[in-house]
Amino acid sequence: MKILIAPDKFKGSLNAQEAAENIAAGLRESLPEVNIDIVPMADGGEGTAEVISQALGAAWLQSKAHDPLGREIDVRYAWVDPPPPRLRRDRQRLAVMEMSEAAGLRRLSSNERDPLRATTFGVGEMILDASRHGATEIIIGLGGSATNDGGSGTAKALGFRFDYEHEQKEERECVTGLVNLNRIEKPRDLKLPRIIAAVDVRNPLLGKNGATRVFGLQKGVTPDKIDTLERALAKLADIVSRDLKVDYRDKPGAGAAGGLGFGLMSFCGAKIRSGFDVVAEIVGLESKTRNADIVITGEGSLDRQTLEGKTPAGVARLARKLGKRVFTIVGRASKERQVREIFDGVYELNQPGINEKEQMARAGELLRENARELGEMLKKTSNAQHRTRLRH
């Protein structure tokens, strides 16, 4: 029996590699002779650069940038020069970064979260640094953001000039100042490499399914500021459409990372792609799935949002296409039939009597327990099928 283990991270507990190794360890307790292939996965969220770096043997480059509140920090991104032949095509130097490295929630304490002031300026600085190093392509994972600025901060770092009706300091420094935006001027000498924005959501920029209304509250937006931020991003989209002659506000993925998807398309000519598809292509997931009998994936949470582009759903759909049985081990799972039916089985770390904090601390142990249970089930199924074949 050949088993492919392809999980994403368990946020706050284990990265994708650690999750895969714990699942493998649990399986071997039940199936000591099993043939296991480990392929850590990501979908554009946090951990994407790490997974791609590991798959391609990338180096890490360090640079300076500014965090969401304007403080100077050290950041890093993966650097592949040159990419392997299977990816090379016309690529020469590939940079892989995550917007959360500069503008993520992890850069702020819980009492510092303030999407009215938080900016993606540092993301633009990282793009410029990779460009100066001669990158011919940049992949940016758009997950874990602390921002809701529509990519306006990134644009300013790249040299775009934003003129406001009143030019008050507050308008320049606060996202809500975009409601008084009057003009955007593109820098004359800006030359950027190809940019792929890897996303794990398909939300547009505006509206009930847009960046602000869906993701704002979890970043610290208070309910009374939702409409103000929505108007600010709408004004940004209007001025971009008029001055830059592009309009991506309704494009799926435009609302990713507080509208950074919109900003990268508008200011950098970026292409939005499913983060899962980007990573799957780089790690060769389809060929590995084709060679497996059983596929196991996993992530911290399994819910309706999983279906929009998260790793477990992507792995499951690929496995189904290739006629493989697929299981998932997750921290917690929704009871919705639509979410569960894409798997042959769902195993949860969540257990009665264990609170979320303890579950996260014991994630590795619980993963091994669930994998051992899954292995016992697979062994019984295999033995039953073997006896049936003998009788016939």
C-alpha positions as CSV (number, residue, x, y, z in Angstrom):
1,M,0.0,0.0,0.0
2,K,1.3,3.4,-1.0
3,I,0.1,6.4,1.0
4,L,0.6,10.1,0.1
5,I,0.5,12.5,3.0
6,A,-0.2,16.1,1.8
7,P,-1.3,18.4,4.7
8,D,-1.2,22.1,5.2
9,K,-0.1,23.7,8.5
10,F,-2.0,23.5,11.7
11,K,-1.9,27.2,12.5
12,G,-0.4,28.0,15.8
13,S,0.8,24.4,16.4
14,L,2.6,22.7,13.5
15,N,3.9,23.7,10.1
16,A,3.0,21.5,7.1
17,Q,6.2,19.4,7.4
18,E,5.7,18.7,11.1
19,A,2.1,17.8,10.5
20,A,3.0,15.4,7.8
21,E,5.7,13.7,9.9
22,N,3.3,13.2,12.8
23,I,0.7,11.7,10.5
24,A,3.3,9.4,9.1
25,A,4.5,8.3,12.6
26,G,0.9,7.4,13.6
27,L,0.3,5.4,10.4
28,R,3.5,3.4,10.9
29,E,2.3,2.3,14.4
30,S,-0.6,0.5,12.6
31,L,1.0,-0.2,9.3
32,P,4.7,-0.7,9.9
33,E,5.4,-1.9,6.3
34,V,3.4,0.9,4.6
35,N,5.1,2.9,1.8
36,I,4.7,6.6,2.7
37,D,5.4,9.7,0.6
38,I,5.3,13.1,2.4
39,V,4.5,16.3,0.5
40,P,3.9,19.3,2.7
41,M,1.4,21.7,1.1
42,A,0.1,25.2,1.2
43,D,-2.5,27.3,-0.6
44,G,-1.2,30.9,-0.6
45,G,-1.7,31.4,3.1
46,E,1.1,31.6,5.7
47,G,3.7,28.8,5.2
48,T,3.5,29.0,1.4
49,A,7.1,30.4,1.0
50,E,8.4,27.8,3.4
51,V,6.8,24.9,1.5
52,I,8.0,26.1,-1.9
53,S,11.4,26.8,-0.5
54,Q,11.7,23.3,0.8
55,A,10.5,21.8,-2.5
56,L,12.9,23.8,-4.7
57,G,15.9,23.9,-2.3
58,A,15.7,27.7,-2.2
59,A,17.9,30.1,-0.3
60,W,16.6,32.9,1.9
61,L,17.3,36.5,1.3
62,Q,17.0,39.1,4.1
63,S,16.0,42.7,3.7
64,K,14.6,45.7,5.6
65,A,10.9,46.7,5.4
66,H,8.2,48.3,7.5
67,D,5.5,46.5,9.5
68,P,1.8,47.3,9.3
69,L,2.3,50.3,11.7
70,G,5.4,51.7,10.0
71,R,8.1,50.2,12.2
72,E,11.3,49.0,10.6
73,I,11.7,45.2,10.7
74,D,13.8,42.5,9.2
75,V,12.0,40.4,6.6
76,R,13.0,37.4,4.4
77,Y,11.8,35.7,1.2
78,A,12.9,32.6,-0.7
79,W,15.2,32.9,-3.7
80,V,15.6,30.3,-6.4
81,D,18.4,30.9,-9.0
82,P,17.9,29.3,-11.3
83,P,14.6,27.3,-10.8
84,P,14.8,23.5,-11.7
85,P,14.3,22.5,-15.3
86,R,10.7,21.3,-14.8
87,L,9.8,24.9,-13.8
88,R,12.3,26.9,-15.8
89,R,10.5,27.8,-19.0
90,D,11.7,31.4,-19.5
91,R,12.2,32.0,-15.7
92,Q,15.6,32.8,-14.5
93,R,15.4,34.1,-10.9
94,L,12.4,33.3,-8.8
95,A,11.4,35.1,-5.5
96,V,8.8,33.6,-3.3
97,M,7.4,35.7,-0.5
98,E,4.4,36.1,1.8
99,M,2.7,39.4,2.4
100,S,2.3,38.4,6.0
101,E,6.1,38.6,6.4
102,A,5.8,42.4,6.4
103,A,2.0,43.1,6.8
104,G,0.7,40.1,8.7
105,L,-1.3,39.9,11.9
106,R,1.6,38.0,13.4
107,R,3.6,41.3,13.3
108,L,1.1,42.9,15.8
109,S,0.0,42.2,19.3
110,S,-3.7,41.8,19.8
111,N,-4.1,45.3,21.2
112,E,-2.3,46.8,18.2
113,R,-4.7,45.6,15.5
114,D,-6.0,48.6,13.6
115,P,-6.9,48.2,9.9
116,L,-7.6,51.9,9.7
117,R,-3.9,52.6,10.1
118,A,-2.3,49.3,9.0
119,T,-0.6,49.4,5.7
120,T,0.9,47.1,3.1
121,F,3.8,49.5,2.5
122,G,6.3,46.8,3.6
123,V,5.0,44.4,0.9
124,G,6.0,47.0,-1.8
125,E,9.4,47.3,-0.2
126,M,9.9,43.5,-0.4
127,I,8.9,43.6,-4.1
128,L,11.4,46.3,-4.8
129,D,14.1,44.4,-3.0
130,A,13.5,41.3,-5.1
131,S,13.4,43.4,-8.2
132,R,16.8,45.0,-7.4
133,H,18.2,41.5,-7.0
134,G,17.1,40.8,-10.6
135,A,14.0,38.6,-10.0
136,T,12.3,37.7,-13.2
137,E,9.2,36.3,-11.4
138,I,7.7,36.9,-7.9
139,I,5.2,34.7,-6.2
140,I,3.4,36.4,-3.3
141,G,1.2,34.4,-0.9
142,L,-1.7,36.6,0.2
143,G,-2.7,35.2,3.6
144,G,-2.7,36.3,7.3
145,S,-3.0,40.0,6.6
146,A,-3.4,42.7,9.2
147,T,-4.4,45.2,6.5
148,N,-7.5,46.5,4.7
149,D,-5.9,49.1,2.4
150,G,-6.6,47.7,-1.0
151,G,-2.9,47.6,-1.7
152,S,-2.6,51.3,-1.6
153,G,0.4,51.1,0.8
154,T,2.2,48.7,-1.6
155,A,1.6,51.2,-4.4
156,K,3.1,54.1,-2.4
157,A,6.2,52.0,-1.6
158,L,6.5,51.4,-5.4
159,G,6.4,55.1,-6.1
160,F,2.8,55.7,-7.1
161,R,1.8,59.2,-6.0
162,F,-1.6,59.6,-4.2
163,D,-3.1,63.1,-4.3
164,Y,-5.9,64.0,-1.9
165,E,-8.4,66.8,-1.9
166,H,-7.2,68.3,1.3
167,E,-3.7,66.8,1.7
168,Q,-4.0,66.5,5.5
169,K,-1.5,64.2,7.2
170,E,-4.4,62.0,8.5
171,E,-5.5,61.4,5.0
172,R,-2.1,60.3,3.9
173,E,-1.6,57.9,6.9
174,C,-5.1,56.5,7.4
175,V,-6.8,54.1,5.1
176,T,-10.1,56.0,5.5
177,G,-8.4,59.0,4.0
178,L,-8.9,57.3,0.7
179,V,-12.4,58.6,0.6
180,N,-10.9,62.0,-0.3
181,L,-8.5,60.5,-2.9
182,N,-8.3,62.8,-5.9
183,R,-5.7,61.4,-8.2
184,I,-3.2,58.6,-8.6
185,E,0.0,59.1,-10.7
186,K,2.1,56.2,-11.9
187,P,5.9,56.4,-11.5
188,R,7.6,56.8,-14.9
189,D,10.5,54.4,-14.4
190,L,8.9,51.5,-12.5
191,K,9.9,48.2,-14.0
192,L,8.7,45.1,-12.2
193,P,9.0,41.3,-12.9
194,R,6.1,39.1,-13.5
195,I,4.1,38.8,-10.3
196,I,1.8,35.9,-9.3
197,A,-0.6,36.6,-6.4
198,A,-1.3,33.3,-4.8
199,V,-4.7,33.3,-3.0
200,D,-6.8,30.9,-1.0
201,V,-10.0,32.9,-1.2
202,R,-12.1,34.1,-4.2
203,N,-13.7,37.2,-2.6
204,P,-14.1,40.4,-4.7
205,L,-12.9,43.7,-3.3
206,L,-16.3,45.2,-2.3
207,G,-19.7,44.2,-1.2
208,K,-21.2,41.7,1.2
209,N,-18.6,39.1,0.2
210,G,-15.8,41.7,-0.1
211,A,-12.6,42.2,1.8
212,T,-14.0,44.5,4.5
213,R,-17.3,42.8,5.3
214,V,-16.0,39.3,5.3
215,F,-12.5,39.6,6.9
216,G,-12.5,43.1,8.6
217,L,-13.8,42.1,12.0
218,Q,-11.2,39.4,12.6
219,K,-8.5,42.0,11.9
220,G,-9.9,44.5,14.4
221,V,-12.3,46.6,12.4
222,T,-15.1,47.7,14.7
223,P,-18.7,47.4,13.3
224,D,-19.1,51.2,13.2
225,K,-16.1,51.5,10.8
226,I,-17.1,48.9,8.3
227,D,-19.0,51.3,6.0
228,T,-16.3,53.9,6.2
229,L,-13.6,51.4,5.1
230,E,-16.0,50.1,2.4
231,R,-16.4,53.6,1.0
232,A,-12.6,54.1,1.1
233,L,-11.9,51.0,-1.0
234,A,-14.7,51.9,-3.4
235,K,-13.2,55.4,-3.9
236,L,-9.8,53.7,-4.5
237,A,-11.3,51.4,-7.1
238,D,-13.0,54.4,-8.8
239,I,-9.8,56.4,-9.0
240,V,-7.7,53.4,-10.2
241,S,-10.3,52.8,-12.9
242,R,-10.2,56.4,-14.1
243,D,-6.4,57.1,-13.8
244,L,-4.9,53.7,-14.5
245,K,-7.5,52.4,-16.9
246,V,-8.0,49.1,-15.2
247,D,-10.9,47.8,-13.0
248,Y,-10.4,44.6,-11.0
249,R,-12.8,45.3,-8.2
250,D,-15.0,42.3,-9.1
251,K,-12.2,39.9,-10.0
252,P,-12.3,36.7,-7.8
253,G,-9.4,37.1,-5.3
254,A,-9.3,40.9,-5.5
255,G,-10.5,41.0,-1.8
256,A,-7.6,38.7,-0.6
257,A,-5.4,40.2,2.1
258,G,-7.6,43.2,2.7
259,G,-7.7,44.0,-1.0
260,L,-4.0,43.5,-1.8
261,G,-5.1,41.2,-4.6
262,F,-6.8,44.2,-6.2
263,G,-3.8,46.3,-5.5
264,L,-1.3,43.9,-7.0
265,M,-3.3,43.5,-10.2
266,S,-3.9,47.3,-10.5
267,F,-0.5,48.6,-9.6
268,C,1.8,45.7,-10.6
269,G,0.0,44.0,-13.4
270,A,-0.1,40.8,-11.2
271,K,-2.0,37.7,-12.1
272,I,-4.2,36.1,-9.5
273,R,-3.9,32.4,-9.2
274,S,-5.2,29.8,-6.8
275,G,-2.4,29.4,-4.2
276,F,-3.1,25.7,-4.1
277,D,-2.6,25.3,-7.8
278,V,0.6,27.2,-7.7
279,V,2.0,25.0,-4.9
280,A,0.7,21.8,-6.4
281,E,2.4,22.6,-9.7
282,I,5.7,23.3,-8.0
283,V,5.8,20.2,-5.7
284,G,4.5,17.9,-8.5
285,L,1.4,16.9,-6.5
286,E,-0.5,15.3,-9.4
287,S,2.2,12.8,-10.3
288,K,2.7,11.9,-6.6
289,T,-1.1,11.4,-6.2
290,R,-1.2,9.3,-9.3
291,N,1.4,7.0,-7.8
292,A,-0.5,6.6,-4.5
293,D,-3.2,4.2,-3.4
294,I,-4.5,6.4,-0.5
295,V,-4.2,10.2,0.0
296,I,-4.3,11.9,3.4
297,T,-4.5,15.6,3.9
298,G,-5.3,18.0,6.8
299,E,-5.4,21.4,8.3
300,G,-6.4,23.2,11.4
301,S,-10.0,23.8,10.4
302,L,-12.4,22.2,8.0
303,D,-15.4,24.4,7.1
304,R,-17.3,26.0,4.2
305,Q,-14.4,28.3,3.5
306,T,-12.3,25.2,2.9
307,L,-14.2,24.7,-0.4
308,E,-13.1,28.1,-1.7
309,G,-9.5,27.1,-2.3
310,K,-7.9,25.7,0.8
311,T,-5.5,22.8,0.7
312,P,-7.7,19.9,2.0
313,A,-10.3,20.6,-0.7
314,G,-7.7,20.9,-3.4
315,V,-6.1,17.7,-2.4
316,A,-9.4,15.9,-2.2
317,R,-10.6,17.1,-5.7
318,L,-7.3,16.0,-7.3
319,A,-7.5,12.6,-5.6
320,R,-11.1,12.1,-6.7
321,K,-10.2,13.0,-10.3
322,L,-7.5,10.3,-10.2
323,G,-9.7,7.8,-8.6
324,K,-7.9,7.7,-5.2
325,R,-9.4,7.3,-1.7
326,V,-8.8,10.5,0.3
327,F,-9.0,11.2,4.0
328,T,-8.4,14.3,6.1
329,I,-7.3,14.8,9.7
330,V,-8.2,18.3,11.0
331,G,-8.3,20.2,14.2
332,R,-12.0,20.7,14.0
333,A,-14.6,20.1,11.3
334,S,-17.9,21.5,10.4
335,K,-20.9,19.1,10.3
336,E,-22.0,20.4,6.9
337,R,-22.5,17.5,4.5
338,Q,-21.1,19.5,1.6
339,V,-17.9,20.0,3.4
340,R,-17.5,16.4,4.6
341,E,-18.7,14.5,1.5
342,I,-15.5,15.3,-0.6
343,F,-13.6,13.0,1.7
344,D,-13.8,9.2,2.4
345,G,-13.4,10.0,6.1
346,V,-12.8,12.9,8.4
347,Y,-10.8,12.6,11.6
348,E,-10.8,15.4,14.2
349,L,-8.2,16.3,16.9
350,N,-11.0,18.0,18.8
351,Q,-12.1,15.8,21.7
352,P,-14.5,16.2,24.6
353,G,-12.7,17.6,27.6
354,I,-9.9,19.2,25.7
355,N,-10.0,23.0,25.3
356,E,-8.6,24.7,22.2
357,K,-5.4,25.8,24.0
358,E,-4.6,22.2,25.1
359,Q,-5.5,20.9,21.7
360,M,-3.0,23.2,20.0
361,A,-0.3,22.2,22.5
362,R,-0.9,18.5,22.0
363,A,-1.5,18.7,18.2
364,G,1.4,16.4,17.3
365,E,0.3,13.7,19.8
366,L,-3.4,14.0,18.7
367,L,-2.4,13.8,15.0
368,R,-0.5,10.6,15.7
369,E,-3.5,9.1,17.5
370,N,-5.9,9.9,14.7
371,A,-3.4,8.6,12.1
372,R,-3.0,5.4,14.0
373,E,-6.8,5.0,14.1
374,L,-7.0,5.7,10.4
375,G,-4.2,3.1,9.8
376,E,-6.1,0.5,11.8
377,M,-9.2,1.1,9.6
378,L,-7.2,0.9,6.4
379,K,-5.6,-2.4,7.6
380,K,-9.0,-3.9,8.4
381,T,-10.3,-2.8,5.0
382,S,-7.3,-4.2,3.2
383,N,-7.5,-7.6,5.0
384,A,-11.3,-7.9,4.3
385,Q,-10.7,-7.2,0.6
386,H,-7.9,-9.8,0.6
387,R,-10.1,-12.4,2.1
388,T,-12.8,-11.6,-0.5
389,R,-10.4,-12.1,-3.3
390,L,-9.3,-15.5,-1.9
391,R,-12.9,-16.7,-1.7
392,H,-13.4,-15.9,-5.4
